């Protein structure tokens, strides 16, 4: 007797997907606010700016931790195959986009952490940043390149990938009528 292949993601994968989606979208929106934060810090209007910086860093750490969990879960519990109605080039593109998402979900928090010493050197009034209120952040080594440029570039790439992901899901759901949303919806 042959087992019927799964067509939907399991509950853990669904929870991780939507939790990560909320955090990533929130982080991308918060990242835009970080541009204003730099102005506030430069003008020494500290408290609100400090809170946003600390929130940004803590969400980044949560994303990193959840990404590692998500990758481990995905390796132990492979996702269901895409429907046969999805064209081969779309499957290949989806694989590339998923891979880039995982690189960014790990890379963005790391580049943020690596950029923190240079940020603090430019804004010494931002002191007392802490990890979920439990301890001070372990500082990264000071590196002689502007790593924050990679962080900003990665954020822009993540925003573009998010847009592609949503557009593809909507296309498959409403144009191709594959009911692809049901694969990732909580049951």
Secondary structure, 3 states (H helix, E strand, C coil): CCCCCCCCCCHHHHHHHHHHHHHHHHHHHHHHHHHHHHHHHHCCCHHHHHHHHHHHHHHHHHHHHHHHHHHHHHHHCCCCCCCCCCCHHHHHHHHHHHHHHHHHHHHHHHHHHHHHHHHHHHCCCCCCCEECCCEECCCCCCCCCCHHHHHHHHHHHHHHHHHHHHHHHHHHHHHCCCCHHHHCCCC
